[in-house]
Structure formats: C-alpha cells, structure tokens
C-alpha cells in the first residue's frame, strides 16, 4: 500500500433532482480546478420545502485529494 497525504475541503452542491445529483454537481464543479480528488464524505444534507413538496436539495461533502 502506498503512503498518501491528503488535503481536504468542504463543498456544498445543490440540485432540484436529488441528493446524488447535488453531490455530483459539487464534484464536477470542483474538478475544474482541483486535481487528484480521491474520496468524499457526506457531512450534511438539507432540503427546501414549499407547499408540502421538496423543491431543492443541498448536500455538504468533505472531499479529499492528494497533494502533488
């Protein structure tokens, strides 16, 4: 097993479709400027309710990436 050092950050993604789409939104956007992402952990999940319906999801994740 290789020795790795990781830095981690928190991101919040949002979606009107669901939790997975909110996570993927955050990862996809972060991949524009972050490289070497290796893992994520869901920290918090929230939703927006209006007139008895879930309209929006927000998911905060911790993302780990390797250092160059």
Secondary structure, 3 states (H helix, E strand, C coil): CCCCCEEEEEEEEEECCCHHHHHHHHHHHHCCCCCCEEEEEEEEEEEEEECCEEEEEEEEEEEEEECC
